[in-house]
Amino acid sequence: MSFYDKDTGITSGNVSYDFVLVQNGTEIHRKSGIANGGGTFENFVFVEKEAGDVTIRIEKIAGTDEYVEITVNVVPEFDLLALLVLGVAFVIVVILSKTGKKLPVYRNLESI
């Protein structure tokens, strides 16, 4: 995040703010911070139960009532079931390739 003086357009230093995440009208995270030199970042790791629309709200900017908010859609990565299915499929492919057994489809191709 970068904070700019609205009159000059130049980054402002030592700006206080609250970083807030809201989902379904419920605040799921709040952290106060200070942007030294006009810029900073916040790191938040979402868990699977927090998938869906989340509003990122930066409020109390420089101790004022000013705020900015954007809505993002949090999409989960592979869930446990998908990882298990991929893992089992991989193991089956490795076992079949190591045993040298060929599937009937491949036998028919070799006779051509």
Biopython code that builds the backbone (N, CA, C, O; Angstrom):
import numpy as np
from Bio.PDB.StructureBuilder import StructureBuilder

atoms = [
    (1, "MET", "N", (0.845, -1.167, 0.000)),
    (1, "MET", "CA", (0.000, 0.000, 0.000)),
    (1, "MET", "C", (0.889, 1.228, 0.000)),
    (1, "MET", "O", (1.929, 1.266, 0.657)),
    (2, "SER", "N", (0.471, 2.202, -0.728)),
    (2, "SER", "CA", (1.163, 3.482, -0.741)),
    (2, "SER", "C", (0.160, 4.570, -0.393)),
    (2, "SER", "O", (-0.980, 4.543, -0.855)),
    (3, "PHE", "N", (0.581, 5.513, 0.410)),
    (3, "PHE", "CA", (-0.278, 6.611, 0.826)),
    (3, "PHE", "C", (0.257, 7.907, 0.239)),
    (3, "PHE", "O", (1.440, 8.220, 0.370)),
    (4, "TYR", "N", (-0.625, 8.655, -0.408)),
    (4, "TYR", "CA", (-0.251, 9.897, -1.084)),
    (4, "TYR", "C", (-1.005, 11.073, -0.476)),
    (4, "TYR", "O", (-2.150, 10.943, -0.042)),
    (5, "ASP", "N", (-0.350, 12.202, -0.455)),
    (5, "ASP", "CA", (-1.020, 13.442, -0.049)),
    (5, "ASP", "C", (-1.996, 13.799, -1.163)),
    (5, "ASP", "O", (-1.605, 13.899, -2.326)),
    (6, "LYS", "N", (-3.263, 13.989, -0.811)),
    (6, "LYS", "CA", (-4.268, 14.222, -1.853)),
    (6, "LYS", "C", (-4.110, 15.563, -2.554)),
    (6, "LYS", "O", (-4.634, 15.749, -3.653)),
    (7, "ASP", "N", (-3.402, 16.496, -1.941)),
    (7, "ASP", "CA", (-3.204, 17.803, -2.582)),
    (7, "ASP", "C", (-1.987, 17.816, -3.507)),
    (7, "ASP", "O", (-2.034, 18.392, -4.594)),
    (8, "THR", "N", (-0.884, 17.173, -3.067)),
    (8, "THR", "CA", (0.351, 17.227, -3.843)),
    (8, "THR", "C", (0.592, 15.985, -4.694)),
    (8, "THR", "O", (1.322, 16.048, -5.683)),
    (9, "GLY", "N", (-0.010, 14.863, -4.324)),
    (9, "GLY", "CA", (0.225, 13.614, -5.045)),
    (9, "GLY", "C", (1.537, 12.941, -4.689)),
    (9, "GLY", "O", (1.934, 11.967, -5.327)),
    (10, "ILE", "N", (2.215, 13.462, -3.666)),
    (10, "ILE", "CA", (3.499, 12.912, -3.218)),
    (10, "ILE", "C", (3.230, 11.949, -2.056)),
    (10, "ILE", "O", (2.336, 12.175, -1.241)),
    (11, "THR", "N", (4.021, 10.872, -1.997)),
    (11, "THR", "CA", (3.817, 9.921, -0.905)),
    (11, "THR", "C", (4.041, 10.600, 0.436)),
    (11, "THR", "O", (4.926, 11.440, 0.598)),
    (12, "SER", "N", (3.213, 10.208, 1.387)),
    (12, "SER", "CA", (3.292, 10.760, 2.739)),
    (12, "SER", "C", (3.959, 9.749, 3.652)),
    (12, "SER", "O", (3.716, 8.547, 3.540)),
    (13, "GLY", "N", (4.798, 10.231, 4.556)),
    (13, "GLY", "CA", (5.486, 9.348, 5.483)),
    (13, "GLY", "C", (4.770, 9.244, 6.817)),
    (13, "GLY", "O", (4.020, 10.140, 7.206)),
    (14, "ASN", "N", (5.007, 8.143, 7.510)),
    (14, "ASN", "CA", (4.471, 7.887, 8.851)),
    (14, "ASN", "C", (2.954, 8.039, 8.910)),
    (14, "ASN", "O", (2.429, 8.758, 9.760)),
    (15, "VAL", "N", (2.260, 7.366, 8.013)),
    (15, "VAL", "CA", (0.806, 7.412, 7.968)),
    (15, "VAL", "C", (0.256, 6.226, 8.752)),
    (15, "VAL", "O", (0.590, 5.077, 8.464)),
    (16, "SER", "N", (-0.586, 6.505, 9.741)),
    (16, "SER", "CA", (-1.214, 5.423, 10.498)),
    (16, "SER", "C", (-2.457, 4.940, 9.752)),
    (16, "SER", "O", (-3.080, 5.695, 9.006)),
    (17, "TYR", "N", (-2.805, 3.684, 9.962)),
    (17, "TYR", "CA", (-3.958, 3.095, 9.276)),
    (17, "TYR", "C", (-4.398, 1.841, 10.024)),
    (17, "TYR", "O", (-3.651, 1.307, 10.843)),
    (18, "ASP", "N", (-5.601, 1.378, 9.741)),
    (18, "ASP", "CA", (-6.091, 0.084, 10.194)),
    (18, "ASP", "C", (-6.360, -0.756, 8.958)),
    (18, "ASP", "O", (-7.066, -0.323, 8.048)),
    (19, "PHE", "N", (-5.796, -1.960, 8.927)),
    (19, "PHE", "CA", (-6.003, -2.925, 7.846)),
    (19, "PHE", "C", (-7.071, -3.889, 8.331)),
    (19, "PHE", "O", (-6.873, -4.599, 9.317)),
    (20, "VAL", "N", (-8.206, -3.916, 7.637)),
    (20, "VAL", "CA", (-9.349, -4.710, 8.097)),
    (20, "VAL", "C", (-9.828, -5.620, 6.969)),
    (20, "VAL", "O", (-9.929, -5.194, 5.819)),
    (21, "LEU", "N", (-10.124, -6.881, 7.310)),
    (21, "LEU", "CA", (-10.723, -7.822, 6.369)),
    (21, "LEU", "C", (-12.120, -8.166, 6.869)),
    (21, "LEU", "O", (-12.303, -8.525, 8.032)),
    (22, "VAL", "N", (-13.107, -8.052, 5.976)),
    (22, "VAL", "CA", (-14.500, -8.302, 6.337)),
    (22, "VAL", "C", (-15.072, -9.340, 5.381)),
    (22, "VAL", "O", (-14.908, -9.241, 4.165)),
    (23, "GLN", "N", (-15.745, -10.339, 5.951)),
    (23, "GLN", "CA", (-16.409, -11.354, 5.133)),
    (23, "GLN", "C", (-17.815, -11.575, 5.657)),
    (23, "GLN", "O", (-18.012, -11.812, 6.849)),
    (24, "ASN", "N", (-18.777, -11.498, 4.777)),
    (24, "ASN", "CA", (-20.192, -11.668, 5.141)),
    (24, "ASN", "C", (-20.597, -10.748, 6.287)),
    (24, "ASN", "O", (-21.354, -11.149, 7.171)),
    (25, "GLY", "N", (-20.095, -9.518, 6.272)),
    (25, "GLY", "CA", (-20.442, -8.546, 7.292)),
    (25, "GLY", "C", (-19.734, -8.738, 8.622)),
    (25, "GLY", "O", (-19.980, -7.995, 9.572)),
    (26, "THR", "N", (-18.850, -9.736, 8.696)),
    (26, "THR", "CA", (-18.124, -10.019, 9.938)),
    (26, "THR", "C", (-16.644, -9.720, 9.743)),
    (26, "THR", "O", (-16.033, -10.147, 8.764)),
    (27, "GLU", "N", (-16.086, -8.991, 10.678)),
    (27, "GLU", "CA", (-14.661, -8.674, 10.634)),
    (27, "GLU", "C", (-13.874, -9.935, 10.979)),
    (27, "GLU", "O", (-14.073, -10.521, 12.044)),
    (28, "ILE", "N", (-12.977, -10.355, 10.076)),
    (28, "ILE", "CA", (-12.183, -11.560, 10.327)),
    (28, "ILE", "C", (-10.734, -11.240, 10.680)),
    (28, "ILE", "O", (-9.993, -12.109, 11.139)),
    (29, "HIS", "N", (-10.333, -9.981, 10.460)),
    (29, "HIS", "CA", (-8.950, -9.602, 10.792)),
    (29, "HIS", "C", (-8.865, -8.081, 10.883)),
    (29, "HIS", "O", (-9.481, -7.359, 10.100)),
    (30, "ARG", "N", (-8.088, -7.616, 11.856)),
    (30, "ARG", "CA", (-7.815, -6.181, 11.996)),
    (30, "ARG", "C", (-6.394, -6.030, 12.514)),
    (30, "ARG", "O", (-5.966, -6.720, 13.440)),
    (31, "LYS", "N", (-5.675, -5.101, 11.883)),
    (31, "LYS", "CA", (-4.309, -4.811, 12.330)),
    (31, "LYS", "C", (-4.029, -3.337, 12.099)),
    (31, "LYS", "O", (-4.239, -2.820, 11.001)),
    (32, "SER", "N", (-3.559, -2.672, 13.126)),
    (32, "SER", "CA", (-3.142, -1.272, 12.993)),
    (32, "SER", "C", (-1.689, -1.232, 12.566)),
    (32, "SER", "O", (-0.892, -2.092, 12.942)),
    (33, "GLY", "N", (-1.353, -0.220, 11.774)),
    (33, "GLY", "CA", (0.022, -0.108, 11.324)),
    (33, "GLY", "C", (0.388, 1.319, 10.999)),
    (33, "GLY", "O", (-0.448, 2.222, 11.006)),
    (34, "ILE", "N", (1.659, 1.493, 10.715)),
    (34, "ILE", "CA", (2.182, 2.799, 10.300)),
    (34, "ILE", "C", (3.003, 2.572, 9.039)),
    (34, "ILE", "O", (3.878, 1.707, 8.994)),
    (35, "ALA", "N", (2.703, 3.365, 8.017)),
    (35, "ALA", "CA", (3.428, 3.272, 6.754)),
    (35, "ALA", "C", (4.582, 4.258, 6.784)),
    (35, "ALA", "O", (4.400, 5.443, 6.504)),
    (36, "ASN", "N", (5.752, 3.780, 7.119)),
    (36, "ASN", "CA", (6.948, 4.628, 7.109)),
    (36, "ASN", "C", (7.342, 4.900, 5.665)),
    (36, "ASN", "O", (7.370, 3.980, 4.847)),
    (37, "GLY", "N", (7.638, 6.116, 5.353)),
    (37, "GLY", "CA", (8.046, 6.469, 4.002)),
    (37, "GLY", "C", (6.912, 6.431, 3.000)),
    (37, "GLY", "O", (7.155, 6.500, 1.795)),
    (38, "GLY", "N", (5.674, 6.322, 3.470)),
    (38, "GLY", "CA", (4.526, 6.364, 2.573)),
    (38, "GLY", "C", (4.068, 5.026, 2.043)),
    (38, "GLY", "O", (3.005, 4.953, 1.426)),
    (39, "GLY", "N", (4.824, 3.962, 2.257)),
    (39, "GLY", "CA", (4.437, 2.663, 1.731)),
    (39, "GLY", "C", (4.646, 1.549, 2.729)),
    (39, "GLY", "O", (5.517, 1.631, 3.595)),
    (40, "THR", "N", (3.853, 0.519, 2.607)),
    (40, "THR", "CA", (3.961, -0.638, 3.487)),
    (40, "THR", "C", (3.230, -1.813, 2.841)),
    (40, "THR", "O", (2.659, -1.666, 1.760)),
    (41, "PHE", "N", (3.241, -2.958, 3.483)),
    (41, "PHE", "CA", (2.468, -4.104, 3.016)),
    (41, "PHE", "C", (1.923, -4.853, 4.214)),
    (41, "PHE", "O", (2.447, -4.744, 5.323)),
    (42, "GLU", "N", (0.875, -5.607, 3.982)),
    (42, "GLU", "CA", (0.297, -6.473, 5.000)),
    (42, "GLU", "C", (0.266, -7.875, 4.429)),
    (42, "GLU", "O", (-0.055, -8.068, 3.256)),
    (43, "ASN", "N", (0.596, -8.845, 5.249)),
    (43, "ASN", "CA", (0.598, -10.237, 4.839)),
    (43, "ASN", "C", (-0.466, -10.970, 5.641)),
    (43, "ASN", "O", (-0.431, -10.967, 6.871)),
    (44, "PHE", "N", (-1.414, -11.599, 4.948)),
    (44, "PHE", "CA", (-2.456, -12.370, 5.615)),
    (44, "PHE", "C", (-2.674, -13.642, 4.815)),
    (44, "PHE", "O", (-2.864, -13.589, 3.600)),
    (45, "VAL", "N", (-2.648, -14.788, 5.490)),
    (45, "VAL", "CA", (-2.857, -16.067, 4.826)),
    (45, "VAL", "C", (-4.282, -16.527, 5.112)),
    (45, "VAL", "O", (-4.666, -16.718, 6.266)),
    (46, "PHE", "N", (-5.051, -16.700, 4.058)),
    (46, "PHE", "CA", (-6.422, -17.148, 4.203)),
    (46, "PHE", "C", (-6.458, -18.661, 4.381)),
    (46, "PHE", "O", (-5.648, -19.378, 3.795)),
    (47, "VAL", "N", (-7.391, -19.140, 5.184)),
    (47, "VAL", "CA", (-7.630, -20.572, 5.330)),
    (47, "VAL", "C", (-8.870, -20.922, 4.518)),
    (47, "VAL", "O", (-9.605, -20.041, 4.072)),
    (48, "GLU", "N", (-9.090, -22.211, 4.333)),
    (48, "GLU", "CA", (-10.159, -22.658, 3.439)),
    (48, "GLU", "C", (-11.533, -22.117, 3.835)),
    (48, "GLU", "O", (-12.340, -21.795, 2.963)),
    (49, "LYS", "N", (-11.807, -22.014, 5.117)),
    (49, "LYS", "CA", (-13.128, -21.540, 5.550)),
    (49, "LYS", "C", (-13.354, -20.063, 5.199)),
    (49, "LYS", "O", (-14.485, -19.581, 5.260)),
    (50, "GLU", "N", (-12.294, -19.351, 4.834)),
    (50, "GLU", "CA", (-12.400, -17.937, 4.476)),
    (50, "GLU", "C", (-12.494, -17.723, 2.963)),
    (50, "GLU", "O", (-12.361, -16.596, 2.486)),
    (51, "ALA", "N", (-12.724, -18.801, 2.208)),
    (51, "ALA", "CA", (-12.876, -18.681, 0.758)),
    (51, "ALA", "C", (-14.169, -17.932, 0.453)),
    (51, "ALA", "O", (-15.148, -18.033, 1.192)),
    (52, "GLY", "N", (-14.161, -17.188, -0.633)),
    (52, "GLY", "CA", (-15.332, -16.418, -1.044)),
    (52, "GLY", "C", (-14.999, -14.943, -1.111)),
    (52, "GLY", "O", (-13.828, -14.562, -1.106)),
    (53, "ASP", "N", (-16.030, -14.111, -1.175)),
    (53, "ASP", "CA", (-15.824, -12.666, -1.259)),
    (53, "ASP", "C", (-15.345, -12.101, 0.072)),
    (53, "ASP", "O", (-15.933, -12.364, 1.121)),
    (54, "VAL", "N", (-14.277, -11.328, 0.013)),
    (54, "VAL", "CA", (-13.705, -10.676, 1.191)),
    (54, "VAL", "C", (-13.475, -9.210, 0.839)),
    (54, "VAL", "O", (-12.943, -8.893, -0.225)),
    (55, "THR", "N", (-13.879, -8.325, 1.738)),
    (55, "THR", "CA", (-13.644, -6.897, 1.544)),
    (55, "THR", "C", (-12.378, -6.501, 2.287)),
    (55, "THR", "O", (-12.254, -6.724, 3.491)),
    (56, "ILE", "N", (-11.438, -5.909, 1.551)),
    (56, "ILE", "CA", (-10.227, -5.365, 2.161)),
    (56, "ILE", "C", (-10.505, -3.891, 2.407)),
    (56, "ILE", "O", (-10.823, -3.142, 1.483)),
    (57, "ARG", "N", (-10.384, -3.491, 3.647)),
    (57, "ARG", "CA", (-10.713, -2.104, 4.005)),
    (57, "ARG", "C", (-9.522, -1.488, 4.734)),
    (57, "ARG", "O", (-9.047, -2.029, 5.733)),
    (58, "ILE", "N", (-9.050, -0.359, 4.228)),
    (58, "ILE", "CA", (-8.009, 0.412, 4.894)),
    (58, "ILE", "C", (-8.734, 1.624, 5.476)),
    (58, "ILE", "O", (-9.270, 2.449, 4.736)),
    (59, "GLU", "N", (-8.746, 1.725, 6.795)),
    (59, "GLU", "CA", (-9.513, 2.796, 7.426)),
    (59, "GLU", "C", (-8.682, 3.545, 8.456)),
    (59, "GLU", "O", (-7.554, 3.166, 8.770)),
    (60, "LYS", "N", (-9.262, 4.605, 8.965)),
    (60, "LYS", "CA", (-8.593, 5.494, 9.938)),
    (60, "LYS", "C", (-7.242, 5.953, 9.395)),
    (60, "LYS", "O", (-6.245, 5.995, 10.116)),
    (61, "ILE", "N", (-7.233, 6.294, 8.115)),
    (61, "ILE", "CA", (-5.993, 6.704, 7.451)),
    (61, "ILE", "C", (-5.536, 8.035, 8.031)),
    (61, "ILE", "O", (-6.257, 9.032, 7.987)),
    (62, "ALA", "N", (-4.334, 8.030, 8.569)),
    (62, "ALA", "CA", (-3.737, 9.221, 9.197)),
    (62, "ALA", "C", (-4.647, 9.787, 10.286)),
    (62, "ALA", "O", (-4.704, 11.000, 10.486)),
    (63, "GLY", "N", (-5.358, 8.903, 10.989)),
    (63, "GLY", "CA", (-6.205, 9.326, 12.105)),
    (63, "GLY", "C", (-7.500, 10.008, 11.697)),
    (63, "GLY", "O", (-8.161, 10.628, 12.530)),
    (64, "THR", "N", (-7.872, 9.902, 10.420)),
    (64, "THR", "CA", (-9.100, 10.537, 9.934)),
    (64, "THR", "C", (-10.199, 9.484, 9.769)),
    (64, "THR", "O", (-9.996, 8.303, 10.052)),
    (65, "ASP", "N", (-11.348, 9.932, 9.312)),
    (65, "ASP", "CA", (-12.447, 9.009, 9.013)),
    (65, "ASP", "C", (-12.380, 8.491, 7.580)),
    (65, "ASP", "O", (-13.289, 7.786, 7.141)),
    (66, "GLU", "N", (-11.332, 8.823, 6.851)),
    (66, "GLU", "CA", (-11.196, 8.391, 5.466)),
    (66, "GLU", "C", (-10.855, 6.908, 5.400)),
    (66, "GLU", "O", (-10.142, 6.376, 6.251)),
    (67, "TYR", "N", (-11.380, 6.259, 4.372)),
    (67, "TYR", "CA", (-11.102, 4.842, 4.177)),
    (67, "TYR", "C", (-11.193, 4.513, 2.695)),
    (67, "TYR", "O", (-11.726, 5.284, 1.897)),
    (68, "VAL", "N", (-10.664, 3.361, 2.352)),
    (68, "VAL", "CA", (-10.786, 2.816, 1.002)),
    (68, "VAL", "C", (-11.066, 1.326, 1.169)),
    (68, "VAL", "O", (-10.557, 0.690, 2.091)),
    (69, "GLU", "N", (-11.881, 0.775, 0.265)),
    (69, "GLU", "CA", (-12.151, -0.648, 0.336)),
    (69, "GLU", "C", (-12.318, -1.235, -1.052)),
    (69, "GLU", "O", (-12.815, -0.593, -1.977)),
    (70, "ILE", "N", (-11.884, -2.476, -1.160)),
    (70, "ILE", "CA", (-12.075, -3.235, -2.391)),
    (70, "ILE", "C", (-12.527, -4.637, -2.004)),
    (70, "ILE", "O", (-12.194, -5.138, -0.930)),
    (71, "THR", "N", (-13.283, -5.254, -2.887)),
    (71, "THR", "CA", (-13.731, -6.620, -2.649)),
    (71, "THR", "C", (-12.960, -7.549, -3.571)),
    (71, "THR", "O", (-12.823, -7.286, -4.766)),
    (72, "VAL", "N", (-12.464, -8.629, -3.006)),
    (72, "VAL", "CA", (-11.742, -9.635, -3.773)),
    (72, "VAL", "C", (-12.404, -10.983, -3.540)),
    (72, "VAL", "O", (-13.115, -11.170, -2.553)),
    (73, "ASN", "N", (-12.171, -11.908, -4.438)),
    (73, "ASN", "CA", (-12.695, -13.251, -4.278)),
    (73, "ASN", "C", (-11.537, -14.174, -3.948)),
    (73, "ASN", "O", (-10.622, -14.350, -4.753)),
    (74, "VAL", "N", (-11.579, -14.756, -2.769)),
    (74, "VAL", "CA", (-10.529, -15.666, -2.316)),
    (74, "VAL", "C", (-10.899, -17.067, -2.795)),
    (74, "VAL", "O", (-11.954, -17.594, -2.444)),
    (75, "VAL", "N", (-10.017, -17.665, -3.603)),
    (75, "VAL", "CA", (-10.252, -18.991, -4.154)),
    (75, "VAL", "C", (-9.272, -19.955, -3.508)),
    (75, "VAL", "O", (-8.065, -19.715, -3.520)),
    (76, "PRO", "N", (-9.786, -21.055, -2.938)),
    (76, "PRO", "CA", (-8.867, -22.005, -2.291)),
    (76, "PRO", "C", (-8.012, -22.728, -3.318)),
    (76, "PRO", "O", (-8.406, -22.916, -4.469)),
    (77, "GLU", "N", (-6.846, -23.122, -2.873)),
    (77, "GLU", "CA", (-6.003, -23.953, -3.724)),
    (77, "GLU", "C", (-6.560, -25.368, -3.654)),
    (77, "GLU", "O", (-7.691, -25.568, -3.210)),
    (78, "PHE", "N", (-5.790, -26.332, -4.080)),
    (78, "PHE", "CA", (-6.277, -27.705, -4.037)),
    (78, "PHE", "C", (-6.667, -28.070, -2.617)),
    (78, "PHE", "O", (-5.912, -27.837, -1.673)),
    (79, "ASP", "N", (-7.847, -28.641, -2.476)),
    (79, "ASP", "CA", (-8.238, -29.113, -1.150)),
    (79, "ASP", "C", (-7.653, -30.503, -0.924)),
    (79, "ASP", "O", (-7.052, -31.080, -1.830)),
    (80, "LEU", "N", (-7.825, -31.030, 0.257)),
    (80, "LEU", "CA", (-7.214, -32.306, 0.635)),
    (80, "LEU", "C", (-7.701, -33.446, -0.249)),
    (80, "LEU", "O", (-6.905, -34.294, -0.651)),
    (81, "LEU", "N", (-8.981, -33.480, -0.557)),
    (81, "LEU", "CA", (-9.511, -34.561, -1.386)),
    (81, "LEU", "C", (-8.884, -34.547, -2.772)),
    (81, "LEU", "O", (-8.513, -35.599, -3.292)),
    (82, "ALA", "N", (-8.762, -33.375, -3.373)),
    (82, "ALA", "CA", (-8.156, -33.278, -4.703)),
    (82, "ALA", "C", (-6.700, -33.736, -4.664)),
    (82, "ALA", "O", (-6.238, -34.415, -5.580)),
    (83, "LEU", "N", (-5.982, -33.369, -3.614)),
    (83, "LEU", "CA", (-4.585, -33.804, -3.496)),
    (83, "LEU", "C", (-4.492, -35.321, -3.336)),
    (83, "LEU", "O", (-3.595, -35.947, -3.900)),
    (84, "LEU", "N", (-5.403, -35.911, -2.580)),
    (84, "LEU", "CA", (-5.397, -37.369, -2.409)),
    (84, "LEU", "C", (-5.673, -38.074, -3.736)),
    (84, "LEU", "O", (-4.992, -39.044, -4.069)),
    (85, "VAL", "N", (-6.657, -37.601, -4.493)),
    (85, "VAL", "CA", (-6.979, -38.212, -5.780)),
    (85, "VAL", "C", (-5.788, -38.110, -6.728)),
    (85, "VAL", "O", (-5.439, -39.089, -7.389)),
    (86, "LEU", "N", (-5.161, -36.934, -6.802)),
    (86, "LEU", "CA", (-3.982, -36.782, -7.660)),
    (86, "LEU", "C", (-2.835, -37.674, -7.200)),
    (86, "LEU", "O", (-2.131, -38.256, -8.026)),
    (87, "GLY", "N", (-2.644, -37.782, -5.903)),
    (87, "GLY", "CA", (-1.580, -38.629, -5.368)),
    (87, "GLY", "C", (-1.796, -40.097, -5.705)),
    (87, "GLY", "O", (-0.861, -40.786, -6.111)),
    (88, "VAL", "N", (-3.023, -40.578, -5.538)),
    (88, "VAL", "CA", (-3.334, -41.979, -5.851)),
    (88, "VAL", "C", (-3.155, -42.238, -7.342)),
    (88, "VAL", "O", (-2.599, -43.266, -7.727)),
    (89, "ALA", "N", (-3.617, -41.321, -8.183)),
    (89, "ALA", "CA", (-3.458, -41.488, -9.629)),
    (89, "ALA", "C", (-1.978, -41.546, -10.006)),
    (89, "ALA", "O", (-1.585, -42.350, -10.850)),
    (90, "PHE", "N", (-1.172, -40.712, -9.394)),
    (90, "PHE", "CA", (0.267, -40.709, -9.668)),
    (90, "PHE", "C", (0.898, -42.040, -9.275)),
    (90, "PHE", "O", (1.700, -42.592, -10.028)),
    (91, "VAL", "N", (0.543, -42.558, -8.107)),
    (91, "VAL", "CA", (1.091, -43.837, -7.631)),
    (91, "VAL", "C", (0.695, -44.961, -8.580)),
    (91, "VAL", "O", (1.519, -45.819, -8.894)),
    (92, "ILE", "N", (-0.546, -44.969, -9.036)),
    (92, "ILE", "CA", (-1.000, -46.010, -9.957)),
    (92, "ILE", "C", (-0.201, -45.961, -11.259)),
    (92, "ILE", "O", (0.205, -47.000, -11.777)),
    (93, "VAL", "N", (0.024, -44.768, -11.782)),
    (93, "VAL", "CA", (0.795, -44.625, -13.020)),
    (93, "VAL", "C", (2.224, -45.131, -12.814)),
    (93, "VAL", "O", (2.763, -45.821, -13.679)),
    (94, "VAL", "N", (2.831, -44.801, -11.696)),
    (94, "VAL", "CA", (4.204, -45.254, -11.427)),
    (94, "VAL", "C", (4.247, -46.773, -11.307)),
    (94, "VAL", "O", (5.140, -47.409, -11.865)),
    (95, "ILE", "N", (3.303, -47.356, -10.592)),
    (95, "ILE", "CA", (3.283, -48.818, -10.418)),
    (95, "ILE", "C", (3.100, -49.510, -11.763)),
    (95, "ILE", "O", (3.802, -50.477, -12.058)),
    (96, "LEU", "N", (2.164, -49.028, -12.584)),
    (96, "LEU", "CA", (1.947, -49.643, -13.891)),
    (96, "LEU", "C", (3.174, -49.523, -14.786)),
    (96, "LEU", "O", (3.488, -50.450, -15.532)),
    (97, "SER", "N", (3.865, -48.398, -14.718)),
    (97, "SER", "CA", (5.048, -48.235, -15.559)),
    (97, "SER", "C", (6.212, -49.109, -15.081)),
    (97, "SER", "O", (7.024, -49.543, -15.898)),
    (98, "LYS", "N", (6.305, -49.371, -13.793)),
    (98, "LYS", "CA", (7.394, -50.191, -13.246)),
    (98, "LYS", "C", (7.156, -51.678, -13.448)),
    (98, "LYS", "O", (8.116, -52.430, -13.616)),
    (99, "THR", "N", (5.899, -52.124, -13.437)),
    (99, "THR", "CA", (5.625, -53.560, -13.577)),
    (99, "THR", "C", (5.742, -54.024, -15.006)),
    (99, "THR", "O", (5.860, -55.226, -15.247)),
    (100, "GLY", "N", (5.714, -53.122, -15.961)),
    (100, "GLY", "CA", (5.867, -53.507, -17.354)),
    (100, "GLY", "C", (4.595, -54.062, -17.964)),
    (100, "GLY", "O", (4.593, -54.447, -19.133)),
    (101, "LYS", "N", (3.525, -54.111, -17.208)),
    (101, "LYS", "CA", (2.265, -54.605, -17.757)),
    (101, "LYS", "C", (1.694, -53.547, -18.684)),
    (101, "LYS", "O", (1.692, -52.351, -18.395)),
    (102, "LYS", "N", (1.217, -54.042, -19.793)),
    (102, "LYS", "CA", (0.653, -53.119, -20.759)),
    (102, "LYS", "C", (-0.854, -53.278, -20.780)),
    (102, "LYS", "O", (-1.390, -54.373, -20.611)),
    (103, "LEU", "N", (-1.494, -52.199, -20.982)),
    (103, "LEU", "CA", (-2.944, -52.222, -21.069)),
    (103, "LEU", "C", (-3.356, -52.785, -22.428)),
    (103, "LEU", "O", (-2.593, -52.685, -23.389)),
    (104, "PRO", "N", (-4.552, -53.376, -22.526)),
    (104, "PRO", "CA", (-4.999, -53.959, -23.804)),
    (104, "PRO", "C", (-4.953, -52.966, -24.966)),
    (104, "PRO", "O", (-4.726, -53.382, -26.103)),
    (105, "VAL", "N", (-5.154, -51.710, -24.730)),
    (105, "VAL", "CA", (-5.115, -50.714, -25.801)),
    (105, "VAL", "C", (-3.735, -50.689, -26.434)),
    (105, "VAL", "O", (-3.611, -50.596, -27.655)),
    (106, "TYR", "N", (-2.687, -50.771, -25.603)),
    (106, "TYR", "CA", (-1.330, -50.738, -26.121)),
    (106, "TYR", "C", (-0.971, -52.025, -26.863)),
    (106, "TYR", "O", (-0.220, -51.984, -27.838)),
    (107, "ARG", "N", (-1.492, -53.154, -26.419)),
    (107, "ARG", "CA", (-1.234, -54.420, -27.118)),
    (107, "ARG", "C", (-1.765, -54.372, -28.548)),
    (107, "ARG", "O", (-1.115, -54.833, -29.486)),
    (108, "ASN", "N", (-2.953, -53.808, -28.689)),
    (108, "ASN", "CA", (-3.541, -53.719, -30.031)),
    (108, "ASN", "C", (-2.722, -52.801, -30.937)),
    (108, "ASN", "O", (-2.625, -53.047, -32.140)),
    (109, "LEU", "N", (-2.148, -51.774, -30.386)),
    (109, "LEU", "CA", (-1.342, -50.863, -31.192)),
    (109, "LEU", "C", (-0.037, -51.491, -31.648)),
    (109, "LEU", "O", (0.464, -51.193, -32.732)),
    (110, "GLU", "N", (0.522, -52.381, -30.793)),
    (110, "GLU", "CA", (1.794, -52.997, -31.148)),
    (110, "GLU", "C", (1.641, -53.996, -32.300)),
    (110, "GLU", "O", (2.590, -54.232, -33.047)),
    (111, "SER", "N", (0.470, -54.568, -32.441)),
    (111, "SER", "CA", (0.281, -55.560, -33.499)),
    (111, "SER", "C", (0.036, -54.917, -34.866)),
    (111, "SER", "O", (-0.014, -55.614, -35.880)),
    (112, "ILE", "N", (-0.112, -53.629, -34.896)),
    (112, "ILE", "CA", (-0.378, -52.946, -36.182)),
    (112, "ILE", "C", (0.901, -52.711, -36.927)),
    (112, "ILE", "O", (0.883, -52.152, -38.024)),
]
sb = StructureBuilder()
sb.init_structure("model")
sb.init_model(0)
sb.init_chain("A")
sb.init_seg("    ")
for serial, (resi, resn, name, xyz) in enumerate(atoms, 1):
    if name == "N":
        sb.init_residue(resn, " ", resi, " ")
    sb.init_atom(name, np.array(xyz, "f"), 0.0, 1.0, " ", f" {name:<3s}", serial, name[0])
structure = sb.get_structure()
